[in-house]
Amino acid sequence: MSSLEKKEQNLNQLIDKLNSLSLSYSQPSFELEKIKNEKNELAEKKKEIEKKNEELMREHKYLKEKIKKLQLEVSKRSKIEDTFNQEIEELSQETESLVSEIDKWQM
């Protein structure tokens, strides 16, 4: 269970406990009001955290896709570079062969 899920579970449990409080405990009304305010604040914080989590998840997905595209691009460029280097090597060998032939004819 991730840290965020554990925090959410704890927050939900706390909200449930706050919801289950009743007036039968004969708490002063200012304490009851304070508890209600805390409950509302916790519920708002939970909503904010959930919203931020959704945004982060979207950003994470976008970045994963972007990384995958970049990896493909790097792979393609690497293949092109390998082919280019191979062609250069072949041309170099061919040039050396031609130079050698020219040297033979000049002698």
Secondary structure as GFF3:
##gff-version 3
##sequence-region A 1 107
A	DSSP	alpha_helix	3	20	.	.	.	ID=ss1
A	DSSP	three_ten_helix	23	25	.	.	.	ID=ss2
A	DSSP	alpha_helix	29	106	.	.	.	ID=ss3
###
